[in-house]
């Protein structure tokens, strides 16, 4: 799970890298579920929420940059 307080301190580039990592990890989990290797289907929901949090933080950072 993504800690928002820690993530707010990160740079925009670090957030983008983290987002890409989350997306690839989510894709691996979905693939594992489809191949019947992964049984915990609730992991997908957690990844989707984490991805949404990261995207929100990235948009906040972009607004800060444009505002300055």
C-alpha positions as CSV (number, residue, x, y, z in Angstrom):
1,X,0.0,0.0,0.0
2,X,1.2,3.4,-0.9
3,X,1.9,5.8,2.0
4,X,0.6,9.2,0.9
5,X,2.5,11.2,3.5
6,X,5.8,9.7,2.3
7,X,4.9,9.9,-1.3
8,X,4.1,13.7,-1.1
9,X,7.8,14.2,-0.3
10,X,9.0,12.4,-3.4
11,X,9.9,14.2,-6.6
12,X,7.8,14.0,-9.7
13,X,10.2,11.6,-11.5
14,X,10.2,9.2,-8.5
15,X,6.4,9.2,-8.5
16,X,6.3,8.5,-12.2
17,X,8.7,5.6,-11.8
18,X,6.6,4.3,-8.9
19,X,3.5,4.5,-11.0
20,X,5.1,2.5,-13.8
21,X,6.3,-0.2,-11.3
22,X,2.8,-0.4,-9.8
23,X,1.3,-0.9,-13.3
24,X,3.7,-3.6,-14.2
25,X,3.1,-5.4,-10.9
26,X,-0.6,-5.2,-11.3
27,X,-0.3,-6.6,-14.8
28,X,1.7,-9.5,-13.4
29,X,-1.0,-10.2,-10.8
30,X,-3.8,-10.2,-13.3
31,X,-1.8,-12.5,-15.5
32,X,-1.2,-14.8,-12.6
33,X,-4.9,-14.9,-11.8
34,X,-5.8,-15.6,-15.4
35,X,-3.3,-18.5,-15.4
36,X,-4.7,-19.8,-12.0
37,X,-1.3,-19.2,-10.3
38,X,-2.6,-16.4,-8.0
39,X,-5.6,-17.2,-5.8
40,X,-5.9,-13.8,-4.0
41,X,-8.0,-11.8,-6.4
42,X,-8.4,-8.9,-4.0
43,X,-4.8,-7.9,-4.8
44,X,-6.1,-6.4,-8.1
45,X,-8.3,-4.0,-6.1
46,X,-5.4,-2.9,-3.9
47,X,-3.2,-2.3,-7.0
48,X,-5.9,-0.2,-8.6
49,X,-6.3,1.9,-5.5
50,X,-2.5,2.4,-5.2
51,X,-2.3,3.4,-8.9
52,X,-5.1,5.9,-8.4
53,X,-3.3,7.4,-5.4
54,X,-0.1,7.7,-7.3
55,X,-1.9,9.4,-10.3
56,X,-3.5,11.8,-7.8
57,X,-0.1,12.7,-6.3
58,X,1.4,13.2,-9.7
59,X,-1.4,15.6,-10.7
60,X,-1.0,17.5,-7.5
61,X,2.7,17.9,-8.2
62,X,2.0,19.1,-11.7
63,X,-0.4,21.7,-10.4
64,X,2.2,22.9,-7.9
65,X,4.8,23.3,-10.7
66,X,2.3,25.2,-12.9
67,X,1.3,27.4,-10.1
68,X,4.8,28.6,-9.4
